[in-house]
Amino acid sequence: MTTAVATAPRTATPVPAARTIGLRDTVTQSLTMAYRGLMKVKHNPELLFDVVIQPVIFTVMFTYIFGGAISGDVASYLPIIIPGILVQTVITASIVTGTQLREDMDKGVFDRFKSLPIARISPLAGALLSDVVRYAIATTITFAVGYAMGFRPGGGIVGVLGAAVLVILCAFAISWIFALMGVLMSKASSVQGTSMLVLFPLTFMSNAFVPADTMPGWMQAFVNVNPVSHLVTAVRDLVNDGHVGMPLVWSLVGAAAVVAIFAPLTVRTYMRKA
């Protein structure tokens, strides 16, 4: 004869609610990740070679090679070339954002971040914020080299600071494009190579180094609509005479449009892969 044993009904084990990370914590964690990026530079100073060596080499080389041919003498060419070198150097430096992001993802660093109770967007945001320091270094060195060669900005300190802020803002905006490439591509070398193929025509087919009216007609048409040309013109206006014109407006509008388009794409792609 068997005896039925009554069993108590099982109660479902409550699942702990996911921790919600607020905006304040997200900002704090992003700044912490930015500090991590700066520490990487401290332990690997060669990461600064492009923003330290490149503006010196390019400024000296371009000035003494093209100065006499384009403007008649070096002193007359400096107000043209310094803003051009500044834009070219800082924008090129934004490529590193994508390559370093891809390297960190390949090394599994972001996999470790996923196990931490932090906002998933903070490693990406921190990487972009830390590169702003690199842009500031490149800007400072470019102006310092120009001043040592005899360049005296007619726009004064206000014009120089305004130009520096403008270039850094535009470089930060462009870095979102390269960050998206870093998330999408499989190798850091692919990110760097593709970025160079995109960026070099934009910088050299602009008014950064020579006046646009010396180019063939078909190239002038491209140069006149090239956003790099608008940025270079805005920087020249600010640095040389403190003038604020439509090139400045177009540069800011373009930077805002790039961030509005590529920041959500980058974040969405990164969150899906992270």
C-alpha positions as CSV (number, residue, x, y, z in Angstrom):
1,M,0.0,0.0,0.0
2,T,1.5,3.3,-1.1
3,T,1.1,6.5,0.7
4,A,0.9,9.8,-1.3
5,V,3.2,12.4,0.0
6,A,2.0,15.9,-0.4
7,T,4.5,18.3,-1.7
8,A,4.4,22.0,-1.2
9,P,4.0,24.0,-4.4
10,R,7.2,25.6,-5.6
11,T,7.5,29.3,-5.5
12,A,9.3,31.0,-8.3
13,T,12.7,32.5,-7.4
14,P,12.5,36.2,-7.9
15,V,14.9,37.5,-10.6
16,P,16.8,40.5,-9.5
17,A,15.9,43.6,-11.5
18,A,18.6,44.9,-13.8
19,R,20.4,47.8,-12.4
20,T,19.5,51.1,-14.2
21,I,22.5,53.4,-14.8
22,G,21.5,57.0,-14.7
23,L,22.9,59.9,-16.8
24,R,25.1,61.1,-14.0
25,D,26.7,57.7,-13.5
26,T,27.1,57.3,-17.3
27,V,28.9,60.6,-17.5
28,T,31.2,59.8,-14.6
29,Q,32.0,56.4,-16.0
30,S,32.7,57.9,-19.5
31,L,35.1,60.4,-17.9
32,T,36.8,57.5,-16.0
33,M,37.3,55.7,-19.4
34,A,38.7,58.9,-20.8
35,Y,41.2,58.9,-18.0
36,R,42.1,55.4,-18.9
37,G,42.8,56.5,-22.4
38,L,45.1,59.3,-21.1
39,M,46.9,56.7,-19.0
40,K,47.5,54.7,-22.1
41,V,49.2,57.7,-23.6
42,K,51.3,58.2,-20.5
43,H,52.7,54.6,-20.7
44,N,53.0,54.7,-24.5
45,P,54.2,58.2,-25.4
46,E,54.6,57.0,-29.0
47,L,50.9,57.4,-29.4
48,L,51.5,61.1,-29.5
49,F,54.0,61.0,-32.3
50,D,51.5,61.9,-35.0
51,V,50.3,65.0,-33.1
52,V,53.7,66.1,-32.0
53,I,56.0,65.3,-35.0
54,Q,53.6,65.7,-37.9
55,P,52.8,69.4,-37.5
56,V,56.4,70.2,-37.1
57,I,57.5,68.3,-40.2
58,F,54.6,69.4,-42.4
59,T,54.8,73.1,-41.4
60,V,58.5,73.4,-42.0
61,M,58.5,71.3,-45.2
62,F,55.4,72.9,-46.8
63,T,56.4,76.4,-45.9
64,Y,59.9,76.3,-47.3
65,I,58.9,74.3,-50.4
66,F,55.8,76.1,-51.4
67,G,56.1,79.5,-49.7
68,G,58.2,81.2,-52.3
69,A,56.3,79.7,-55.3
70,I,52.8,80.5,-54.0
71,S,53.2,83.7,-52.0
72,G,56.6,85.1,-53.0
73,D,58.2,84.6,-49.6
74,V,57.8,82.5,-46.4
75,A,56.4,85.3,-44.3
76,S,53.5,85.9,-46.7
77,Y,52.7,82.2,-46.9
78,L,52.5,81.5,-43.2
79,P,49.0,83.1,-42.8
80,I,47.9,80.6,-45.5
81,I,49.7,77.5,-44.5
82,I,49.3,77.5,-40.7
83,P,45.5,77.3,-40.7
84,G,45.8,74.6,-43.4
85,I,48.3,72.5,-41.5
86,L,46.3,72.9,-38.3
87,V,43.1,71.5,-39.9
88,Q,45.0,68.8,-41.8
89,T,46.9,67.6,-38.6
90,V,44.0,67.6,-36.2
91,I,41.5,66.0,-38.6
92,T,44.1,63.3,-39.5
93,A,44.7,62.7,-35.8
94,S,41.0,61.7,-35.4
95,I,41.7,58.5,-37.4
96,V,43.4,57.1,-34.3
97,T,40.1,57.0,-32.6
98,G,38.8,54.2,-34.9
99,T,42.1,52.3,-35.0
100,Q,42.6,52.2,-31.2
101,L,38.9,51.3,-30.7
102,R,39.3,48.3,-33.0
103,E,42.5,47.3,-31.3
104,D,40.8,47.3,-27.9
105,M,38.0,45.2,-29.2
106,D,40.4,42.8,-30.8
107,K,42.3,42.4,-27.5
108,G,39.1,41.6,-25.6
109,V,39.2,44.7,-23.5
110,F,35.6,45.5,-24.2
111,D,34.6,42.0,-23.4
112,R,36.0,42.6,-19.9
113,F,34.1,45.9,-19.7
114,K,30.8,44.0,-20.4
115,S,31.2,42.1,-17.1
116,L,31.5,45.4,-15.1
117,P,28.4,47.2,-13.7
118,I,28.9,50.2,-15.9
119,A,27.1,51.8,-18.8
120,R,27.9,50.0,-22.0
121,I,28.3,53.3,-23.8
122,S,31.0,54.6,-21.4
123,P,34.0,52.8,-23.0
124,L,33.1,54.2,-26.4
125,A,32.4,57.7,-25.1
126,G,35.6,57.7,-23.0
127,A,37.7,56.7,-26.0
128,L,36.4,59.7,-28.0
129,L,36.8,62.1,-25.1
130,S,40.4,61.2,-24.4
131,D,41.3,61.9,-28.0
132,V,40.2,65.6,-27.5
133,V,43.5,66.0,-25.5
134,R,45.4,64.8,-28.5
135,Y,43.7,67.4,-30.7
136,A,44.5,70.1,-28.3
137,I,48.2,69.1,-28.3
138,A,48.3,69.1,-32.1
139,T,46.7,72.5,-32.1
140,T,49.1,74.0,-29.6
141,I,52.2,72.6,-31.4
142,T,51.0,73.9,-34.8
143,F,50.6,77.4,-33.5
144,A,53.9,77.2,-31.6
145,V,55.8,76.2,-34.7
146,G,54.2,78.8,-36.7
147,Y,55.0,81.5,-34.2
148,A,58.6,80.3,-34.0
149,M,58.8,80.7,-37.8
150,G,57.5,84.3,-37.7
151,F,53.7,83.9,-37.9
152,R,51.8,86.6,-36.0
153,P,48.0,86.0,-35.9
154,G,46.2,89.2,-36.7
155,G,43.1,88.0,-34.9
156,G,44.9,88.0,-31.6
157,I,44.5,85.5,-28.8
158,V,40.7,85.5,-29.2
159,G,40.9,84.5,-32.8
160,V,43.5,81.8,-32.1
161,L,41.4,80.3,-29.2
162,G,38.3,80.5,-31.4
163,A,40.0,78.7,-34.2
164,A,41.4,76.1,-31.8
165,V,38.0,75.4,-30.4
166,L,36.4,75.2,-33.8
167,V,39.0,72.7,-35.1
168,I,38.8,70.5,-32.0
169,L,35.0,70.4,-32.2
170,C,35.0,69.5,-35.9
171,A,37.7,66.8,-35.3
172,F,35.6,65.4,-32.4
173,A,32.6,65.2,-34.8
174,I,34.6,63.5,-37.5
175,S,36.0,61.0,-35.0
176,W,32.5,59.5,-34.8
177,I,32.8,58.4,-38.4
178,F,36.1,56.6,-37.7
179,A,34.7,55.2,-34.5
180,L,31.9,53.6,-36.6
181,M,34.5,52.2,-39.0
182,G,36.4,50.8,-36.0
183,V,33.3,49.0,-34.8
184,L,32.3,47.7,-38.2
185,M,35.7,46.6,-39.6
186,S,37.6,43.5,-38.4
187,K,41.2,44.8,-38.3
188,A,42.8,48.0,-37.1
189,S,45.0,48.1,-40.2
190,S,41.8,48.1,-42.4
191,V,40.4,51.0,-40.4
192,Q,43.6,53.0,-40.8
193,G,44.0,52.3,-44.5
194,T,40.4,53.0,-45.4
195,S,40.4,56.2,-43.3
196,M,43.5,57.5,-45.1
197,L,41.9,56.8,-48.5
198,V,38.9,58.9,-47.5
199,L,40.7,61.7,-45.6
200,F,43.7,62.4,-47.8
201,P,41.7,63.5,-50.9
202,L,39.5,65.7,-48.7
203,T,42.5,67.4,-47.1
204,F,44.7,67.8,-50.2
205,M,41.9,68.6,-52.6
206,S,41.0,71.7,-50.6
207,N,42.3,75.2,-50.1
208,A,44.5,74.1,-47.2
209,F,47.8,74.5,-48.9
210,V,47.2,76.4,-52.2
211,P,44.6,78.8,-53.4
212,A,41.7,77.1,-55.2
213,D,41.9,79.4,-58.2
214,T,45.2,77.9,-59.2
215,M,43.6,74.5,-59.8
216,P,41.8,73.1,-62.9
217,G,38.1,74.1,-63.2
218,W,36.7,70.6,-62.4
219,M,38.8,70.4,-59.2
220,Q,37.8,73.9,-58.2
221,A,34.2,72.8,-58.2
222,F,35.0,70.0,-55.7
223,V,37.2,72.3,-53.6
224,N,34.5,74.9,-53.3
225,V,32.0,72.4,-51.8
226,N,34.6,70.4,-49.8
227,P,33.7,70.8,-46.1
228,V,37.5,70.8,-45.3
229,S,37.8,74.0,-47.4
230,H,35.0,75.7,-45.4
231,L,36.7,74.7,-42.2
232,V,40.1,76.0,-43.4
233,T,38.6,79.3,-44.5
234,A,36.8,79.7,-41.2
235,V,40.1,79.1,-39.3
236,R,42.0,81.6,-41.5
237,D,39.3,84.2,-41.0
238,L,39.5,83.8,-37.2
239,V,43.3,83.6,-36.9
240,N,44.3,86.3,-39.4
241,D,41.7,89.0,-38.7
242,G,39.2,87.7,-36.1
243,H,36.4,87.6,-38.7
244,V,33.3,85.4,-38.2
245,G,31.6,84.6,-41.5
246,M,29.5,82.0,-43.2
247,P,32.4,79.4,-43.5
248,L,32.3,79.2,-39.7
249,V,28.5,78.7,-39.7
250,W,28.8,76.0,-42.4
251,S,31.6,74.3,-40.4
252,L,29.5,74.2,-37.2
253,V,26.4,73.0,-39.1
254,G,28.4,70.3,-40.8
255,A,29.9,69.1,-37.5
256,A,26.5,69.0,-35.9
257,A,25.1,67.0,-38.9
258,V,27.9,64.5,-38.7
259,V,27.4,63.9,-35.0
260,A,23.6,63.7,-35.5
261,I,24.0,61.0,-38.1
262,F,27.0,59.0,-37.1
263,A,26.8,59.2,-33.3
264,P,23.5,57.2,-33.1
265,L,24.8,54.8,-35.8
266,T,28.0,54.2,-33.9
267,V,26.3,53.8,-30.6
268,R,23.7,51.4,-32.0
269,T,26.3,49.3,-33.8
270,Y,28.6,49.2,-30.8
271,M,25.8,48.3,-28.4
272,R,24.7,45.4,-30.7
273,K,28.2,44.1,-30.8
274,A,29.1,44.7,-27.2
